[in-house]
Amino acid sequence: MYTHLRDLLFKLDAETSHEFSLDLIGATERLQLIKFFLSDIPVNPVEVMGITFPNPVGLAAGLDKNGDYFNALGAMGFGFVEIGTITPRPQAGNAKPRLFRIPEAHAIINRMGFNNKGVDHLVERVKRRRFSGILGINIGKNAVTPVENAADDYVICMQKVYAHADYITVNVSSPNTQGLRDLQFGDSLNRLLEAIKNEQSKLQTLYGRYVPVAVKIAPDMDNDSVIQVAQTLLTQGIDGVIATNTTIGREGVEEFEISLEAGGLSGFPVRDKSTRVIRVLHSELGNQLPIIGVGGITDGESAAEKIKAGAKLVQLYSGFIYRGPRLISEAAKAIAALTN
């Protein structure tokens, strides 16, 4: 059923199809028809960052930027859903067109630019939460905020979402906001994470609960840079790392003219890059810091590959767009077969 529906949706331009699909998923849940799209998902709870996830397969940030659809998306069987990236103030993002499919490679290029309705809108939506799984909220900075002041934006978002999130992700790895990736390295990363940890401590006291913080990193770093980032995350007491975001590389899609479009590439072509980063992180971190693996998961085998490389959880994005809810079940079963 999903394959036929996807073929119809793919006749629309990518961003229109994206918006229409989310509206359709929302309506399907409200009408209690979502059960017709579901596959069996094994019960396989896993504890990560002090949280018990009902199953290890989640939805990556980017699909539901504003928290408008997470209840419906969660009802499709995800163990956790991550919404955002959200910024303190609403922003339009980059000029359209900014989202491009490469179906032959099960890939997507996007240069959305953190288009979102602002953190206050997201908080109002999250207050109506029905989803019983784990909810992560991914935060970033506004495009107009200078990189040297980026910590202010992250702190504002933390203050507003802390009471409503099960975990918070700090996005310093999107290639579509100028200068953002510079925050992954050296003194910039140290200063940012110090501000975030200080705010986390204050908010823990205020709300009487500890909300873990993960950092999402890029797949384009060499091994030495990944190791340096890993050491910084440990030093600063970060709770988890998400590997990885989209790539600025074009390996695997060079033959397609659309590969010349600027933006981050996701889907099958980023699979090996993401898995390499996970392996390097795991070799450096061991069990000191949990890894959430994302990038190029298109079937059960590629989901299990991330776990074998050292991830504790996985997230889907492009593969979910191409494969639909069946991929959640395939990934969950493949991981359960490894761990049970």
Secondary structure, DSSP 8 states (H G I E B T S, - for coil): -HHHHHHHHTTS-HHHHHHHHHHHHHHHHHTT-GGGG--------EEETTEEESSSEEE-TTSSTTSSSHHHHHTTT-SEEEEEEE-SS-B--S-S--EEEEGGGTEEEE---S-BS-HHHHHHHHTT----SEEEEEE---TTS-GGGHHHHHHHHHHHHGGG-SEEEEE---TTSTTGGGGGSHHHHHHHHHHHHHHHHHHHHHHTS---EEEEE-S---HHHHHHHHHHHHHHT--EEEE---BS--TT-TTSGGGGS-SEEEEGGGHHHHHHHHHHHHHHHTTSS-EEEES---SHHHHHHHHHHT-SEEEESHHHHHHTTHHHHHHHHHHHHHH-
